[in-house]
Amino acid sequence: ENGTVRTARGVQATGSDKYYIQDGGVIQTSAGIVTDNDGKKYYVQPNTNGKIRTTEGLINANGKKWHVTDGGSISTQKGFFTFNGAKYYSVEGGAVRTAVGFFKDAKGRKFYIPKNTGAVRATAGLFTYKGKKYYSSASGIVRAKKGIFKYKNNKYYSSKSGAVRTKKGFLAYGGKKYYVRKGGAIPMKASILKVGKYRYYNTKKGWIRTTRGKFKLKNKFYFVDNKKGRLATNKAVKYKGKLYHAGKKSVLIVGVHKWKNNNYYYAYPESGAIKKSRGIVSKGDKYYFVQKGGKIAVNSKVSYKGNKYIAGKKGAFKTGLFSWKGDKYYASKKGVLKANEGYITVNGVRYFVFAGGEVATNTKYTYNGATYIVDGDGQPRKGLINYNGSTYYAYRDGEVETSKGIYRINGDRYFIYSGGKIAKGGFVYYSGVYYYAGNSGVIRTSSFTYNGVKVTPNSSGEISVDDYKKAINGITDDDENNSDSNTNNNQ
């Protein structure tokens, strides 16, 4: 202020600038770190005629990095500081640590410097150093503890040094079994894992279930079969008195299914357990019968609670009009065979069904006083019919004439016995008159020879009693004349 030159050593402020005065009053102009009388350190900037840096920042001096605070003094306190959003660590004396790698703070906590800029990693997540993976928190603390930890949607396992296991495979820790994927992630999603030829249940907590038993996942049932956690696959499992069938992908099969022994079984959809008691079950619009022990009846007749059914080759009850072992049957939509005889109509076609469900085919039946003969399709035959070695006649509606009498059919006359058979190849007697039915059943109305005797019916086919007796006894006209001659001679 009075023009006197300062000669004492120390930092001198001049206006907004600062300088370092050496002994004798000379300002230090060479770049470097200087120490004030109070022990504080400052940095003389190069090429500034000795100006001390007074704005905050990082500098390199004496082969080290330093932190200049706002005002110019260099921080000499050991510990962390933040500059421009980055975190740094000063060692004893104030030098900023810049070596790449791990270090520990005064509390023994582990941190990581990824680059020689000195900035400490302060991001939550995984990172790699020297071929190993580690985890740091948002504050930069590197995990250095053995055990399982969670990051985002997965878990990981770290050793005592903090190195994360990245090799895929099973891991046992804390009495639990885990599966580590390549890269280190332990999935925390309830799911089925396939490792090699086996499957496992990975719980939402990340560990593999190893207790034997059944569980449900996404509406499907599975079964842990042993302490290793392997799921039962393609095998039958007994558990708490129940039987289960585990399929090729370890899912417990439900509903009707074919098992290894080529038998069919039914498993309850709500539990996966095999039904062992007798009863009817359904799958969609199909019905089945479970026999005692669990097997489903196949290709056989079934009786249950007063109803009868026919099980097909795969166990499903036959329904509607169907053929089975050469016969036709009719059953309801649920497979119940028609219990009472009577008519049914299918697709506009009428059929007759016997009690028990068998459809009349290639047979003769009587219903409500009317007799019919049906063909192989179950349809009534009409006209002259040959059936079981006999001939019958049916009208246009298929009803067979069964009343005894002479009938004109297609211009010819026939004799029908009571019950419907047409007389063939012999004499018949009706209403006091004899007739002769030829081999085709047509009553003869012209002369014919029988036992060597000529018989002459009238135009209606009627034969006199004398002609009938002669034909039956084989007495010709010549025999009769000879008999008369012998009688006269004797007289």
C-alpha positions in Angstrom: 0.0 0.0 0.0 2.9 2.4 0.7 5.1 1.1 -2.1 7.2 -1.2 0.1 8.2 -4.5 -1.6 7.1 -7.6 0.3 10.1 -9.8 1.1 8.4 -12.3 3.4 7.7 -15.7 2.0 4.0 -16.6 1.3 1.0 -16.2 -0.9 0.1 -12.7 -1.8 -3.3 -11.6 -3.3 -3.2 -8.8 -5.8 -6.7 -7.9 -7.0 -8.3 -11.1 -8.2 -5.0 -12.8 -8.7 -2.7 -14.6 -6.3 1.1 -15.1 -6.4 3.7 -16.9 -4.3 6.5 -14.6 -2.9 9.8 -16.4 -2.3 12.3 -15.3 0.3 13.7 -11.9 -0.7 10.5 -10.8 -2.4 10.8 -12.5 -5.7 7.6 -13.9 -7.2 7.9 -17.6 -8.3 7.1 -17.8 -11.9 8.0 -21.5 -12.5 5.1 -23.9 -12.5 4.7 -26.1 -9.5 3.3 -26.7 -6.1 4.1 -24.2 -3.3 3.4 -24.2 0.4 2.1 -21.2 2.3 3.2 -20.2 5.8 0.0 -21.8 7.1 0.8 -25.1 5.5 -1.7 -24.8 2.7 -0.6 -25.8 -0.8 -1.1 -23.9 -4.0 -0.3 -24.4 -7.6 1.6 -21.9 -9.7 0.4 -22.2 -13.3 2.8 -22.3 -16.1 3.3 -19.4 -18.5 1.3 -17.0 -16.4 4.2 -15.0 -14.8 3.5 -16.7 -11.5 -0.2 -16.7 -11.2 -1.6 -19.2 -8.7 -4.7 -21.2 -10.0 -7.7 -20.1 -8.0 -10.5 -22.0 -9.8 -11.5 -25.5 -8.8 -10.1 -28.3 -10.9 -7.7 -31.2 -11.3 -4.1 -30.6 -12.1 -1.1 -32.7 -12.8 2.1 -31.7 -11.0 5.2 -33.4 -9.7 4.0 -36.6 -11.5 0.8 -36.7 -9.5 -2.8 -35.5 -9.8 -4.2 -32.9 -7.3 -7.4 -31.3 -6.5 -7.5 -27.5 -6.5 -10.4 -26.1 -4.5 -12.3 -23.0 -5.2 -10.0 -20.2 -4.0 -6.8 -22.0 -5.0 -5.8 -24.2 -2.1 -5.0 -27.8 -2.9 -7.0 -30.3 -0.9 -4.6 -32.3 1.3 -7.3 -34.3 3.2 -7.5 -38.0 2.7 -10.8 -39.2 1.3 -13.4 -38.8 -1.4 -14.4 -35.6 -3.2 -16.6 -34.9 -6.2 -15.7 -32.8 -9.2 -17.8 -32.2 -12.3 -20.1 -35.1 -11.3 -17.3 -37.6 -10.9 -16.0 -39.1 -7.7 -12.3 -39.1 -6.8 -10.2 -40.3 -3.9 -7.2 -38.4 -2.3 -4.5 -40.3 -0.4 -2.6 -38.9 2.5 -0.9 -35.7 1.4 -3.6 -34.8 -1.1 -2.5 -36.6 -4.2 -5.4 -38.0 -6.1 -5.3 -41.8 -6.7 -5.2 -42.6 -10.4 -4.0 -46.2 -10.6 -6.5 -48.4 -12.4 -7.8 -51.1 -10.1 -9.2 -51.7 -6.6 -8.5 -49.8 -3.5 -9.9 -49.5 0.0 -10.9 -46.4 1.9 -10.3 -45.7 5.5 -13.3 -47.8 6.5 -12.0 -50.8 4.6 -14.5 -50.6 1.9 -13.5 -51.6 -1.6 -13.7 -49.3 -4.7 -12.7 -49.4 -8.3 -11.0 -47.0 -10.6 -11.6 -48.0 -14.2 -9.3 -45.5 -15.9 -6.1 -43.6 -15.0 -8.1 -40.3 -14.9 -8.7 -41.3 -11.2 -12.5 -41.2 -11.4 -13.9 -43.8 -9.1 -16.7 -46.0 -10.5 -19.9 -44.8 -8.8 -22.6 -46.7 -10.8 -24.7 -49.6 -9.6 -24.1 -52.7 -11.7 -21.7 -55.3 -12.9 -18.3 -54.6 -14.3 -15.3 -56.6 -15.5 -11.7 -56.2 -14.3 -8.9 -58.5 -15.3 -11.3 -61.1 -16.8 -13.5 -61.3 -13.7 -16.9 -59.8 -13.0 -17.7 -57.7 -9.9 -20.6 -55.6 -8.6 -20.6 -52.1 -7.3 -23.4 -50.0 -5.7 -24.5 -46.6 -6.8 -22.1 -45.1 -4.3 -19.2 -47.0 -5.8 -18.7 -49.6 -3.1 -17.6 -52.9 -4.6 -19.2 -56.0 -3.2 -16.5 -58.0 -1.4 -18.6 -60.6 0.3 -19.3 -64.2 -0.3 -22.9 -65.1 -1.0 -26.0 -64.4 -3.1 -27.0 -60.9 -4.1 -29.7 -59.4 -6.3 -29.3 -57.1 -9.2 -32.2 -56.0 -11.4 -34.2 -59.2 -12.2 -31.5 -61.7 -11.4 -29.4 -63.0 -8.6 -25.7 -63.5 -8.6 -23.1 -65.3 -6.5 -19.9 -63.6 -5.4 -16.9 -65.1 -3.7 -15.2 -63.5 -0.6 -13.1 -61.3 -2.9 -16.3 -60.1 -4.7 -15.6 -61.9 -7.9 -18.9 -63.0 -9.4 -19.3 -66.6 -10.6 -19.8 -66.6 -14.3 -19.4 -70.3 -15.2 -22.7 -71.9 -15.9 -23.8 -74.8 -13.8 -25.3 -75.7 -10.4 -24.3 -74.0 -7.3 -25.0 -75.0 -3.7 -25.1 -72.2 -1.1 -26.9 -71.7 2.2 -28.6 -75.1 2.0 -30.1 -74.1 -1.4 -29.4 -75.2 -4.9 -29.1 -72.6 -7.7 -28.4 -72.7 -11.4 -26.0 -70.1 -12.7 -26.3 -69.2 -16.4 -23.3 -68.3 -18.5 -22.4 -64.8 -17.5 -23.4 -65.3 -13.9 -27.1 -64.6 -13.8 -29.2 -66.8 -11.5 -32.8 -66.5 -12.9 -35.5 -65.3 -10.5 -38.4 -66.3 -12.5 -40.6 -69.3 -11.8 -39.8 -71.6 -14.7 -38.7 -75.0 -15.9 -35.0 -75.2 -16.7 -33.6 -77.9 -18.9 -30.0 -78.7 -18.0 -28.5 -81.6 -20.0 -31.2 -84.3 -20.3 -33.0 -83.3 -17.0 -35.5 -80.6 -16.1 -35.7 -78.7 -12.9 -38.0 -76.2 -11.3 -36.5 -72.8 -10.8 -38.5 -70.8 -8.2 -39.2 -67.1 -8.4 -36.7 -66.7 -5.5 -34.0 -68.1 -7.7 -33.3 -71.5 -6.0 -34.0 -74.9 -7.5 -36.7 -76.9 -5.7 -35.2 -80.1 -4.3 -38.0 -81.4 -2.0 -39.9 -84.3 -3.5 -43.5 -83.5 -4.5 -45.9 -82.0 -6.9 -46.3 -78.4 -7.9 -48.2 -76.3 -10.4 -46.8 -73.8 -12.8 -48.8 -71.9 -15.5 -51.7 -74.3 -15.1 -49.6 -77.4 -15.5 -48.5 -79.9 -13.0 -45.0 -81.2 -12.4 -43.3 -83.5 -10.0 -39.9 -83.1 -8.3 -38.7 -86.7 -8.2 -35.5 -86.6 -6.0 -33.3 -84.5 -3.8 -31.3 -83.4 -6.8 -34.4 -81.5 -8.0 -34.8 -83.5 -11.2 -38.4 -83.5 -12.5 -40.1 -86.9 -13.2 -40.0 -87.4 -17.0 -41.7 -90.1 -19.0 -42.5 -92.2 -15.9 -45.2 -93.2 -13.5 -44.9 -91.6 -10.0 -46.6 -92.7 -6.8 -46.9 -90.0 -4.1 -49.1 -89.9 -1.0 -51.3 -92.8 -2.3 -51.8 -91.2 -5.7 -50.5 -92.2 -9.1 -49.3 -89.7 -11.7 -48.0 -90.0 -15.2 -45.2 -87.6 -16.1 -44.8 -87.0 -19.9 -41.8 -86.6 -22.1 -41.5 -82.9 -21.2 -42.0 -83.6 -17.4 -45.6 -82.3 -17.5 -48.1 -84.5 -15.6 -50.5 -85.7 -18.2 -54.2 -84.9 -17.5 -57.4 -86.1 -19.1 -57.6 -89.2 -21.2 -54.2 -90.4 -22.4 -52.3 -93.5 -23.7 -49.6 -94.8 -21.5 -46.5 -96.9 -22.1 -48.3 -100.3 -21.8 -50.7 -99.2 -24.6 -53.5 -98.9 -22.1 -55.5 -95.7 -21.7 -55.9 -93.8 -18.4 -57.7 -90.7 -17.1 -56.0 -88.1 -14.9 -58.0 -85.4 -13.1 -57.3 -82.0 -14.7 -57.5 -80.3 -11.3 -54.8 -82.5 -9.7 -53.1 -84.7 -12.3 -53.8 -87.8 -10.3 -54.9 -90.9 -12.1 -58.5 -92.0 -11.5 -58.5 -95.6 -10.1 -62.1 -96.1 -9.2 -64.8 -97.2 -11.6 -66.8 -94.5 -13.4 -67.5 -92.5 -16.5 -65.3 -89.6 -17.4 -65.3 -87.2 -20.3 -62.9 -85.3 -22.5 -64.5 -82.7 -24.7 -67.6 -84.4 -26.2 -66.3 -87.9 -25.7 -67.0 -90.2 -22.8 -65.0 -93.1 -21.4 -65.3 -95.8 -18.7 -62.5 -96.2 -16.1 -62.3 -99.7 -14.7 -61.2 -100.5 -11.2 -57.4 -99.9 -11.0 -57.4 -97.1 -13.6 -57.4 -98.6 -17.0 -60.0 -97.3 -19.5 -62.1 -100.0 -21.1 -61.4 -100.3 -24.8 -63.1 -102.3 -27.7 -65.6 -103.8 -25.3 -69.1 -103.6 -23.9 -69.5 -101.8 -20.7 -72.3 -102.0 -18.1 -72.5 -99.2 -15.5 -75.4 -98.1 -13.3 -78.0 -99.8 -15.4 -76.8 -98.4 -18.7 -74.8 -100.2 -21.4 -72.0 -98.7 -23.6 -69.6 -99.8 -26.2 -66.0 -98.5 -25.9 -64.0 -98.1 -29.1 -60.4 -98.9 -29.8 -59.2 -95.9 -28.0 -61.7 -96.1 -25.2 -64.2 -93.4 -26.4 -67.8 -94.6 -26.2 -69.4 -95.1 -29.6 -72.3 -92.7 -30.3 -75.0 -92.4 -32.9 -75.4 -95.1 -35.5 -72.2 -97.2 -35.7 -70.8 -100.6 -36.6 -69.0 -102.8 -34.1 -67.7 -106.3 -34.6 -70.0 -106.9 -37.6 -73.1 -105.5 -36.0 -74.8 -102.1 -36.1 -75.7 -100.2 -32.9 -77.2 -97.0 -31.8 -76.2 -94.9 -28.8 -77.0 -91.5 -27.4 -74.5 -88.5 -27.6 -73.1 -89.8 -24.2 -72.7 -93.3 -25.5 -75.7 -94.9 -23.8 -77.0 -97.8 -25.9 -80.8 -97.6 -26.5 -82.3 -99.6 -23.7 -85.8 -100.2 -25.1 -86.7 -101.6 -28.5 -88.1 -99.2 -31.0 -87.5 -97.1 -34.0 -85.0 -94.3 -34.5 -84.4 -91.9 -37.3 -80.9 -90.9 -38.3 -80.4 -88.4 -41.2 -83.9 -89.0 -42.3 -83.6 -92.8 -42.4 -85.5 -95.0 -40.0 -84.0 -98.0 -38.2 -85.3 -100.6 -35.7 -83.2 -101.0 -32.6 -83.5 -104.0 -30.3 -83.4 -103.6 -26.5 -79.7 -103.2 -25.8 -78.9 -101.0 -28.7 -78.3 -103.4 -31.5 -79.8 -102.2 -34.8 -81.8 -104.8 -36.8 -79.8 -105.9 -39.9 -80.1 -109.0 -42.0 -82.8 -110.3 -39.8 -86.5 -110.6 -39.2 -88.3 -108.9 -36.3 -91.8 -108.2 -35.1 -92.8 -105.0 -33.5 -96.3 -103.7 -32.5 -97.8 -106.8 -34.3 -96.0 -106.1 -37.6 -93.2 -108.2 -39.0 -90.3 -106.9 -41.1 -87.2 -108.4 -42.8 -84.3 -105.9 -43.1 -81.2 -105.9 -45.2 -77.5 -105.3 -44.1 -78.2 -101.6 -43.9 -81.1 -102.0 -41.6 -83.7 -101.1 -44.3 -86.9 -103.1 -44.8 -86.9 -105.5 -47.8 -89.9 -105.4 -50.1 -91.7 -107.8 -52.4 -90.7 -111.5 -52.5 -87.9 -112.0 -50.1 -85.6 -115.0 -49.6 -84.6 -115.2 -46.0 -83.0 -118.2 -44.2 -84.1 -120.7 -46.8 -87.7 -119.5 -46.9 -89.6 -117.0 -49.0 -91.7 -114.2 -47.6 -93.7 -111.3 -49.1 -93.5 -107.7 -47.8 -95.6 -104.8 -48.9 -94.3 -101.4 -50.1 -93.9 -100.2 -46.5 -91.9 -103.3 -45.7 -94.4 -105.1 -43.6 -94.4 -108.9 -44.1 -97.7 -110.6 -44.7 -98.0 -113.2 -41.9 -101.7 -114.2 -42.1 -102.5 -117.6 -43.6 -104.1 -117.4 -47.0 -103.9 -117.3 -50.8 -102.5 -114.0 -52.1 -102.0 -112.6 -55.6 -98.5 -111.2 -56.0 -97.3 -109.7 -59.3 -100.1 -111.5 -61.2 -99.4 -114.9 -59.6 -101.1 -116.7 -56.7 -99.1 -117.8 -53.6 -100.0 -119.6 -50.4 -98.7 -118.0 -47.2 -98.6 -120.0 -44.0 -99.4 -118.3 -40.7 -96.2 -116.5 -39.8 -95.3 -115.5 -43.3 -93.6 -118.3 -45.1 -94.6 -119.0 -48.6 -95.4 -122.6 -49.5 -93.1 -124.1 -52.1 -92.8 -127.5 -53.9 -95.9 -129.2 -52.5 -99.6 -129.5 -52.0 -101.4 -127.1 -49.7 -104.9 -127.3 -48.3 -106.8 -124.1 -47.6 -110.6 -123.5 -47.0 -111.4 -127.0 -48.1 -109.5 -126.8 -51.4 -106.2 -128.3 -52.5 -103.6 -126.3 -54.3 -100.1 -127.1 -55.5 -97.2 -124.6 -55.0 -94.4 -124.9 -57.4 -90.7 -124.7 -56.4 -90.9 -120.9 -56.8 -94.0 -120.8 -54.6 -96.4 -119.9 -57.5 -99.6 -121.9 -57.3 -100.0 -124.0 -60.5 -102.9 -123.3 -62.7 -101.9 -125.6 -65.6 -101.5 -129.3 -65.8 -98.4 -130.9 -64.2 -97.3 -134.4 -63.3 -96.8 -135.5 -59.7 -95.7 -139.1 -58.7 -96.3 -140.0 -62.4 -99.8 -138.8 -62.1 -101.1 -136.0 -64.3 -102.8 -133.3 -62.2 -105.0 -130.6 -63.8 -105.9 -127.6 -61.6 -108.5 -125.1 -62.7 -107.7 -121.5 -63.6 -107.7 -120.6 -59.9 -105.3 -123.4 -59.1 -107.9 -125.5 -57.3 -107.3 -129.3 -57.4 -110.1 -131.8 -56.9 -110.0 -134.1 -54.0 -109.8 -137.2 -56.4 -106.9 -135.7 -58.3 -105.1 -134.9 -55.1 -105.6 -138.4 -53.7 -104.5 -140.0 -57.0 -101.3 -137.8 -57.1 -100.5 -138.5 -53.5 -101.0 -142.3 -53.9 -99.5 -142.4 -57.4 -102.6 -143.9 -59.0 -102.7 -143.2 -62.7 -105.8 -143.5 -65.1 -104.4 -146.8 -66.4 -104.1 -148.2 -63.0 -107.7 -147.2 -62.3 -108.9 -148.8 -65.7 -107.1 -152.0 -64.9 -108.7 -152.1 -61.5 -112.1 -151.7 -63.0 -111.4 -154.6 -65.5 -110.3 -156.9 -62.8 -113.4 -156.2 -60.9 -115.7 -157.0 -63.9 -113.8 -160.3 -64.6 -114.2 -161.4 -61.1 -118.0 -160.8 -61.4 
